[in-house]
Amino acid sequence: MDIAREKLSLRPGDALIVVDVQNDFLPGGTLAVPDGDAVVPVLNRYAAAFAAGQFPIYATRDWHPTNHCSFKARGGPWPPHCVANSNGAAFAPGLKLPAQTVVISKATTADKDAYSGFEGTDLDARLRAQGVKRVFVGGLATDYCVLNTVRDARKLGYDVLLLTDAIRAVNLKPEDGQRAKDEMRRLGAKPFSLTLLAA
């Protein structure tokens, strides 16, 4: 996945979306993403840059009831994870979300799952209310919630910069993460990394 080479400055209309950086998706969690904790220090640097410019920051999180439809006990594909108000649902302890961060909870009812931060939430309405046109998206996991959040962002007309240095994949099949990145690029998301962020 080629990354554009020109430096880029944050501008009015930009927002950062941090996807599901929660304990259960980190090493030791019930649905751990390999190397998932590696995104934390990188996302902290993005968040600091957005905070310095007073640009909007959103953090999505799974916030499931105990009997959520995605859990194996109900025929879903996953072990129980990110149960509302549990330690597993908490954001990674090292994640430094600035004070202005807006938390978006998703998949909060028992019978509806949501991989995208836009699905069943007011994220789109909030972004539009703040005049956001371009979103920078990173977090966990590349092949599930990041992919679906980017997919919906493009469908809704946002320009998307995919933070390739701040995503990690589950890779149930070895190439799932790469396939997800390829799809996001086909949808018009542009690969981006911290080295391209102008000071």
Secondary structure, DSSP 8 states (H G I E B T S, - for coil): -----S-B---TTEEEEEE--BGGGSTTSTT--TTGGGHHHHHHHHHHHHHHTT--EEEEEE-B-TT-TTBGGGT-SB-S--BTTSGGGSB-TT----TT-EEEEE--STT----STTTTSSHHHHHHHTT--EEEEEEE-IIIIIHHHHHHHHHTT-EEEEEEEEEE---SSTTHHHHHHHHHHHTT-EEE-GGGB--
